[in-house]
């Protein structure tokens, strides 16, 4: 990014529960601090749909592993993170997913050109913040056509289903 001719590349392989073997590749420029992390699944699985019921603040700590081919949705908030050409894999927790959605909602609020669009964005932001405080019960759903995503949390609140394959 900065024009220097060196870039540090670190590859690490590890095993993630419910997902299997993963490869992370981290690129870092020592000069400007540019950093990029890519996560690749080294195994393919059956298509899955994972649903996690979030009922309180403690549930926000459940770990979420999302492959680049997975769709993440929270129906109660009307929120989706869809796969696409530049979709990223990530490892976070439920609160991190909510933060990503909040960031987008705040951008949309700034871009709102009508009173109705502004009202909808403000309402979405308010509901996301309530969810982040554990004041709204909701379901986090991950649908992955290659079965390489997972939610690691209270097993009593987790439903893992095999689904028919759909192209991302």
NORMOHU-V12940 format. One record per residue. N is the residue number from 1. BURIAL is # if it has 16 or more other ideal C-beta (glycine too) atoms within 10 Angstrom, else .. Layout:
N	BURIAL
N	BURIAL
This chain:
1	.
2	.
3	.
4	.
5	.
6	.
7	.
8	.
9	.
10	.
11	.
12	.
13	.
14	.
15	.
16	#
17	.
18	#
19	#
20	.
21	.
22	#
23	.
24	.
25	.
26	.
27	.
28	.
29	#
30	.
31	.
32	.
33	.
34	.
35	.
36	.
37	.
38	.
39	#
40	.
41	#
42	.
43	.
44	.
45	#
46	.
47	#
48	#
49	#
50	#
51	#
52	#
53	.
54	#
55	.
56	.
57	.
58	.
59	#
60	#
61	.
62	#
63	#
64	#
65	#
66	#
67	#
68	#
69	#
70	#
71	#
72	#
73	#
74	#
75	.
76	.
77	#
78	.
79	#
80	.
81	#
82	.
83	#
84	.
85	.
86	.
87	#
88	.
89	#
90	#
91	#
92	.
93	#
94	#
95	#
96	.
97	#
98	#
99	.
100	.
101	#
102	#
103	.
104	.
105	#
106	.
107	.
108	#
109	#
110	.
111	.
112	.
113	.
114	.
115	.
116	.
117	.
118	.
119	.
120	#
121	#
122	.
123	.
124	#
125	#
126	.
127	#
128	#
129	.
130	.
131	#
132	#
133	.
134	.
135	.
136	#
137	.
138	#
139	.
140	#
141	#
142	#
143	#
144	#
145	#
146	#
147	#
148	#
149	#
150	#
151	#
152	#
153	#
154	#
155	.
156	.
157	#
158	#
159	.
160	.
161	.
162	.
163	.
164	.
165	.
166	.
167	.
168	#
